[in-house]
Structure formats: structure tokens, C-alpha cells
Amino acid sequence: MDKLCQDVAQLAQEFRMQPHGRHSAELQRVLNRMRSEPFSGRYVLIQEHRNLPYRLARLGPTPTDPIGYTGDTFLTLEEAEWAVFKLRWCKLFGTDLPGE
């Protein structure tokens, strides 16, 4: 595995181990770019009631358009956040995470 792939894998692993809280400067830069994408088509997580699974959805083209559910559900917030991270990574860099 070359240096770039190792660095990418380390950033992904850092996020997976600690999706909330302080991150390294490198990971924070990636997250800032992911989170600054336009709202149209953005992946979001929805939990309609406490103790229900998280549902993955995408925002519509305008704020008045309905949210489109993907059909993916997750039992924990950590699983859900990891799934969104991978989707946003792919959108931002045009490739899946190494080893995924």
C-alpha cells in the first residue's frame, strides 16, 4: 500500500473510531469539505422517534422538495455516520475508500 493510500486509510479509521469530537487537522479539513457541499442531494440521517433505527435519506433540489429515503437503516448512530462518511468520501474524491 503506497503512502497516500495509508494516509487515506488512517483518516478513515480515525473517523470510524471517533465520529464525534475533536479530530486531527487533516481529518477536520476533509470533514469541512464534505460538510460544505450544496444542500441539494446531500445525504442526511433521520431518526423519527427515539430508539428507532436511523434512516438514510437525500435532500431534494430545493428546501420545499420531499426528502428521498434510500431504504438503508442503521441501529446505531455510529453505523449511520460511517455509512454517510463513505458516501460523502466517494462523492468528494470520486473513489471508494481503500479496503471498503
C-alpha positions in Angstrom: 0.0 0.0 0.0 1.5 3.3 -1.0 1.9 6.3 1.3 -1.2 8.1 0.0 -3.4 5.0 0.5 -2.1 4.6 4.0 -2.8 8.2 4.8 -6.4 7.9 3.5 -6.9 4.7 5.4 -5.7 6.3 8.6 -8.1 9.3 8.2 -11.0 6.9 7.6 -10.0 4.8 10.6 -9.7 7.9 12.7 -13.3 8.9 11.8 -14.6 5.4 12.3 -13.1 5.2 15.8 -14.3 8.6 16.8 -17.0 10.1 14.6 -17.8 12.9 17.1 -15.4 15.2 19.0 -12.0 16.5 18.1 -10.3 15.3 15.0 -6.8 15.7 13.6 -6.3 18.7 11.4 -6.1 16.6 8.3 -9.4 14.8 9.0 -11.1 18.1 10.0 -10.2 19.6 6.7 -11.8 16.6 4.8 -14.9 16.8 7.0 -15.2 20.6 6.4 -15.1 20.0 2.6 -17.7 17.2 2.9 -20.0 19.3 5.0 -19.7 22.4 2.8 -21.3 20.6 -0.2 -24.5 22.1 -1.5 -27.7 21.0 0.3 -29.2 19.7 -2.9 -28.7 15.9 -2.9 -26.9 15.9 0.5 -27.1 12.7 2.5 -28.8 13.1 5.8 -29.8 10.8 8.7 -33.2 10.8 10.2 -34.4 9.1 13.4 -38.2 9.7 13.5 -38.6 8.6 17.2 -36.2 7.8 20.0 -35.0 4.2 19.9 -36.0 3.7 16.3 -33.4 3.0 13.6 -31.7 5.8 11.7 -32.8 6.1 8.1 -30.6 7.3 5.3 -32.1 9.9 3.0 -31.1 12.6 0.5 -32.3 16.2 0.4 -34.3 17.3 -2.6 -33.2 20.0 -5.1 -35.0 22.8 -3.1 -35.9 23.1 0.5 -39.6 22.5 -0.3 -38.9 19.2 -2.2 -39.5 16.0 -0.2 -36.7 14.0 1.3 -35.9 10.9 -0.6 -35.3 7.8 1.6 -32.7 5.3 0.2 -34.1 2.4 2.1 -30.9 2.0 4.3 -31.4 1.8 8.0 -28.9 1.6 10.9 -29.3 0.6 14.5 -26.7 2.9 15.9 -25.7 6.4 15.1 -22.1 5.3 14.7 -23.0 2.8 11.9 -25.1 5.5 10.3 -22.4 8.1 10.5 -19.9 5.7 9.0 -22.2 5.0 6.0 -22.6 8.7 5.3 -18.9 9.3 5.7 -18.2 6.7 3.0 -20.9 8.1 0.6 -19.6 11.6 1.1 -16.0 10.4 0.6 -16.9 8.8 -2.7 -18.7 11.9 -3.9 -15.9 14.2 -2.9 -12.9 12.2 -4.2 -14.6 10.1 -6.9 -13.5 6.8 -5.4 -14.4 4.3 -2.6 -12.3 4.2 0.5 -9.4 1.7 0.2 -10.4 -1.7 1.6 -14.2 -0.9 1.6 
